[in-house]
Amino acid sequence: MKRNELIAVTCIILATLGAIFGVFAIEKFRLAKFYTLKLIARAPENGNWYPQKFTLKQGEEVRILVRNIETVTHGFAIPDFGVAIKEIKAGQAKSVTFTPDKKGTFPFLCTVWCSERHMQMRGELTVE
Ligand SMILES: [Cu+2]
């Protein structure tokens, strides 16, 4: 290969990689900026909620993105704050915004019968 061809091929490879990494960087920035918290929904036998415990600040609005990475439908609810996402289908992500107005420790849970261990698909949120 001639020197000029080598330079051209190198430039094309770098431009392609740059575009790919650029898209990932923008996506990461976008998610970090718009969502206070990202939750992964998994049935208990596949690891359960991740994170299963998290902390929020009283009076500060939060925007939670719940991502269902499984092949079954899940739901999401924090009954103490009247927060609910009725259905998050397989592979879907949905968000919910609310402001925790009281301190304490509260359960969050899946609201769709998703597995034999569905009743254990729970987590805990602390408001400080
Ligand atoms: Cu579930």
py3Dmol code that shows the C-alpha trace and the ligand (Angstrom):
import py3Dmol

protein = """\
ATOM      1  CA  MET A   1       0.000   0.000   0.000  1.00  0.00           C
ATOM      2  CA  LYS A   2       1.248   3.449  -0.887  1.00  0.00           C
ATOM      3  CA  ARG A   3       1.858   6.013   1.814  1.00  0.00           C
ATOM      4  CA  ASN A   4      -1.073   8.208   0.714  1.00  0.00           C
ATOM      5  CA  GLU A   5      -3.454   5.262   0.714  1.00  0.00           C
ATOM      6  CA  LEU A   6      -2.317   4.333   4.198  1.00  0.00           C
ATOM      7  CA  ILE A   7      -2.980   7.889   5.411  1.00  0.00           C
ATOM      8  CA  ALA A   8      -6.413   7.900   3.760  1.00  0.00           C
ATOM      9  CA  VAL A   9      -7.400   4.549   5.290  1.00  0.00           C
ATOM     10  CA  THR A  10      -6.158   5.684   8.724  1.00  0.00           C
ATOM     11  CA  CYS A  11      -8.211   8.884   8.439  1.00  0.00           C
ATOM     12  CA  ILE A  12     -11.369   6.964   7.512  1.00  0.00           C
ATOM     13  CA  ILE A  13     -10.910   4.574  10.447  1.00  0.00           C
ATOM     14  CA  LEU A  14     -10.310   7.442  12.892  1.00  0.00           C
ATOM     15  CA  ALA A  15     -13.330   9.388  11.585  1.00  0.00           C
ATOM     16  CA  THR A  16     -15.563   6.309  11.959  1.00  0.00           C
ATOM     17  CA  LEU A  17     -14.335   5.602  15.492  1.00  0.00           C
ATOM     18  CA  GLY A  18     -14.709   9.276  16.365  1.00  0.00           C
ATOM     19  CA  ALA A  19     -18.334   9.297  15.208  1.00  0.00           C
ATOM     20  CA  ILE A  20     -19.136   6.133  17.187  1.00  0.00           C
ATOM     21  CA  PHE A  21     -17.504   7.361  20.403  1.00  0.00           C
ATOM     22  CA  GLY A  22     -19.065  10.774  19.908  1.00  0.00           C
ATOM     23  CA  VAL A  23     -22.576   9.305  19.806  1.00  0.00           C
ATOM     24  CA  PHE A  24     -21.901   7.283  22.981  1.00  0.00           C
ATOM     25  CA  ALA A  25     -20.484  10.343  24.742  1.00  0.00           C
ATOM     26  CA  ILE A  26     -23.527  12.465  23.835  1.00  0.00           C
ATOM     27  CA  GLU A  27     -25.912   9.708  24.940  1.00  0.00           C
ATOM     28  CA  LYS A  28     -24.086   9.321  28.264  1.00  0.00           C
ATOM     29  CA  PHE A  29     -24.178  13.075  28.829  1.00  0.00           C
ATOM     30  CA  ARG A  30     -27.862  13.262  27.897  1.00  0.00           C
ATOM     31  CA  LEU A  31     -28.840  10.484  30.321  1.00  0.00           C
ATOM     32  CA  ALA A  32     -26.688  11.858  33.127  1.00  0.00           C
ATOM     33  CA  LYS A  33     -28.226  15.274  32.696  1.00  0.00           C
ATOM     34  CA  PHE A  34     -31.874  14.303  32.375  1.00  0.00           C
ATOM     35  CA  TYR A  35     -32.165  11.417  34.807  1.00  0.00           C
ATOM     36  CA  THR A  36     -31.362  11.603  38.486  1.00  0.00           C
ATOM     37  CA  LEU A  37     -31.333   7.843  38.688  1.00  0.00           C
ATOM     38  CA  LYS A  38     -31.363   4.879  36.363  1.00  0.00           C
ATOM     39  CA  LEU A  39     -32.970   1.678  37.556  1.00  0.00           C
ATOM     40  CA  ILE A  40     -32.615  -1.701  35.917  1.00  0.00           C
ATOM     41  CA  ALA A  41     -35.649  -3.979  36.258  1.00  0.00           C
ATOM     42  CA  ARG A  42     -34.904  -7.685  36.522  1.00  0.00           C
ATOM     43  CA  ALA A  43     -36.841 -10.559  38.073  1.00  0.00           C
ATOM     44  CA  PRO A  44     -35.359 -11.735  41.409  1.00  0.00           C
ATOM     45  CA  GLU A  45     -33.811 -14.855  39.866  1.00  0.00           C
ATOM     46  CA  ASN A  46     -31.960 -12.631  37.379  1.00  0.00           C
ATOM     47  CA  GLY A  47     -30.568 -10.204  39.940  1.00  0.00           C
ATOM     48  CA  ASN A  48     -33.611  -8.143  40.990  1.00  0.00           C
ATOM     49  CA  TRP A  49     -33.694  -4.325  40.837  1.00  0.00           C
ATOM     50  CA  TYR A  50     -30.387  -2.588  40.295  1.00  0.00           C
ATOM     51  CA  PRO A  51     -29.667  -0.685  42.387  1.00  0.00           C
ATOM     52  CA  GLN A  52     -31.914  -2.318  44.960  1.00  0.00           C
ATOM     53  CA  LYS A  53     -31.370   0.540  47.437  1.00  0.00           C
ATOM     54  CA  PHE A  54     -30.974   4.217  46.738  1.00  0.00           C
ATOM     55  CA  THR A  55     -31.160   7.522  48.546  1.00  0.00           C
ATOM     56  CA  LEU A  56     -32.968  10.720  47.548  1.00  0.00           C
ATOM     57  CA  LYS A  57     -33.184  14.170  49.100  1.00  0.00           C
ATOM     58  CA  GLN A  58     -36.440  15.481  50.524  1.00  0.00           C
ATOM     59  CA  GLY A  59     -37.889  18.324  48.449  1.00  0.00           C
ATOM     60  CA  GLU A  60     -35.616  17.706  45.431  1.00  0.00           C
ATOM     61  CA  GLU A  61     -37.307  16.658  42.210  1.00  0.00           C
ATOM     62  CA  VAL A  62     -36.069  13.374  40.786  1.00  0.00           C
ATOM     63  CA  ARG A  63     -36.450  11.854  37.379  1.00  0.00           C
ATOM     64  CA  ILE A  64     -36.046   8.094  37.409  1.00  0.00           C
ATOM     65  CA  LEU A  65     -35.506   6.076  34.254  1.00  0.00           C
ATOM     66  CA  VAL A  66     -36.592   2.469  34.643  1.00  0.00           C
ATOM     67  CA  ARG A  67     -35.107   0.165  32.048  1.00  0.00           C
ATOM     68  CA  ASN A  68     -36.480  -3.332  31.598  1.00  0.00           C
ATOM     69  CA  ILE A  69     -33.658  -5.457  30.168  1.00  0.00           C
ATOM     70  CA  GLU A  70     -35.637  -8.686  30.270  1.00  0.00           C
ATOM     71  CA  THR A  71     -38.043 -10.557  28.003  1.00  0.00           C
ATOM     72  CA  VAL A  72     -41.060 -10.186  30.309  1.00  0.00           C
ATOM     73  CA  THR A  73     -43.100  -7.126  31.306  1.00  0.00           C
ATOM     74  CA  HIS A  74     -42.398  -5.389  34.612  1.00  0.00           C
ATOM     75  CA  GLY A  75     -44.047  -2.511  36.451  1.00  0.00           C
ATOM     76  CA  PHE A  76     -42.720   0.045  38.906  1.00  0.00           C
ATOM     77  CA  ALA A  77     -44.320   1.668  41.923  1.00  0.00           C
ATOM     78  CA  ILE A  78     -43.421   3.597  45.049  1.00  0.00           C
ATOM     79  CA  PRO A  79     -46.790   3.432  46.857  1.00  0.00           C
ATOM     80  CA  ASP A  80     -45.816   5.922  49.598  1.00  0.00           C
ATOM     81  CA  PHE A  81     -45.365   8.662  46.986  1.00  0.00           C
ATOM     82  CA  GLY A  82     -48.143   7.641  44.624  1.00  0.00           C
ATOM     83  CA  VAL A  83     -45.565   6.926  41.921  1.00  0.00           C
ATOM     84  CA  ALA A  84     -46.307   4.248  39.343  1.00  0.00           C
ATOM     85  CA  ILE A  85     -45.364   3.118  35.871  1.00  0.00           C
ATOM     86  CA  LYS A  86     -48.057   0.623  34.991  1.00  0.00           C
ATOM     87  CA  GLU A  87     -46.215  -1.373  32.338  1.00  0.00           C
ATOM     88  CA  ILE A  88     -42.645  -1.487  31.115  1.00  0.00           C
ATOM     89  CA  LYS A  89     -42.533  -4.014  28.318  1.00  0.00           C
ATOM     90  CA  ALA A  90     -39.493  -6.146  27.478  1.00  0.00           C
ATOM     91  CA  GLY A  91     -36.607  -3.959  26.369  1.00  0.00           C
ATOM     92  CA  GLN A  92     -38.486  -0.715  27.102  1.00  0.00           C
ATOM     93  CA  ALA A  93     -37.414   2.200  29.274  1.00  0.00           C
ATOM     94  CA  LYS A  94     -39.871   4.603  30.878  1.00  0.00           C
ATOM     95  CA  SER A  95     -39.355   7.521  33.201  1.00  0.00           C
ATOM     96  CA  VAL A  96     -41.229   9.008  36.101  1.00  0.00           C
ATOM     97  CA  THR A  97     -40.750  12.355  37.822  1.00  0.00           C
ATOM     98  CA  PHE A  98     -41.705  13.187  41.389  1.00  0.00           C
ATOM     99  CA  THR A  99     -40.555  15.084  44.455  1.00  0.00           C
ATOM    100  CA  PRO A 100     -40.181  13.076  47.669  1.00  0.00           C
ATOM    101  CA  ASP A 101     -41.915  15.153  50.339  1.00  0.00           C
ATOM    102  CA  LYS A 102     -41.250  13.074  53.462  1.00  0.00           C
ATOM    103  CA  LYS A 103     -38.213  11.499  55.076  1.00  0.00           C
ATOM    104  CA  GLY A 104     -37.888   7.834  55.837  1.00  0.00           C
ATOM    105  CA  THR A 105     -37.386   4.460  54.223  1.00  0.00           C
ATOM    106  CA  PHE A 106     -39.946   3.268  51.700  1.00  0.00           C
ATOM    107  CA  PRO A 107     -40.381   0.169  49.553  1.00  0.00           C
ATOM    108  CA  PHE A 108     -40.522   0.207  45.761  1.00  0.00           C
ATOM    109  CA  LEU A 109     -41.735  -2.783  43.823  1.00  0.00           C
ATOM    110  CA  CYS A 110     -42.706  -4.448  40.589  1.00  0.00           C
ATOM    111  CA  THR A 111     -46.446  -4.335  39.906  1.00  0.00           C
ATOM    112  CA  VAL A 112     -46.691  -6.895  37.115  1.00  0.00           C
ATOM    113  CA  TRP A 113     -46.672 -10.643  37.726  1.00  0.00           C
ATOM    114  CA  CYS A 114     -43.337 -11.345  36.052  1.00  0.00           C
ATOM    115  CA  SER A 115     -41.995 -14.541  37.592  1.00  0.00           C
ATOM    116  CA  GLU A 116     -42.638 -17.101  40.311  1.00  0.00           C
ATOM    117  CA  ARG A 117     -40.622 -14.867  42.610  1.00  0.00           C
ATOM    118  CA  HIS A 118     -42.438 -11.688  41.565  1.00  0.00           C
ATOM    119  CA  MET A 119     -43.380 -10.905  45.195  1.00  0.00           C
ATOM    120  CA  GLN A 120     -39.663 -10.613  46.008  1.00  0.00           C
ATOM    121  CA  MET A 121     -39.054  -8.061  43.278  1.00  0.00           C
ATOM    122  CA  ARG A 122     -38.716  -5.196  45.728  1.00  0.00           C
ATOM    123  CA  GLY A 123     -36.260  -2.555  46.738  1.00  0.00           C
ATOM    124  CA  GLU A 124     -35.875   0.182  49.260  1.00  0.00           C
ATOM    125  CA  LEU A 125     -35.549   3.910  48.908  1.00  0.00           C
ATOM    126  CA  THR A 126     -34.386   6.253  51.623  1.00  0.00           C
ATOM    127  CA  VAL A 127     -35.298   9.929  51.697  1.00  0.00           C
ATOM    128  CA  GLU A 128     -33.001  12.136  53.773  1.00  0.00           C
TER     129      GLU A 128
END
"""
ligand_1 = """\
1
CU
Cu -41.312 -7.721 37.730
"""
view = py3Dmol.view(width=600, height=400)
view.addModel(protein, "pdb")
view.setStyle({"model": 0}, {"cartoon": {"style": "trace"}})
view.addModel(ligand_1, "xyz")
view.setStyle({"model": 1}, {"stick": {}})
view.zoomTo()
view.show()
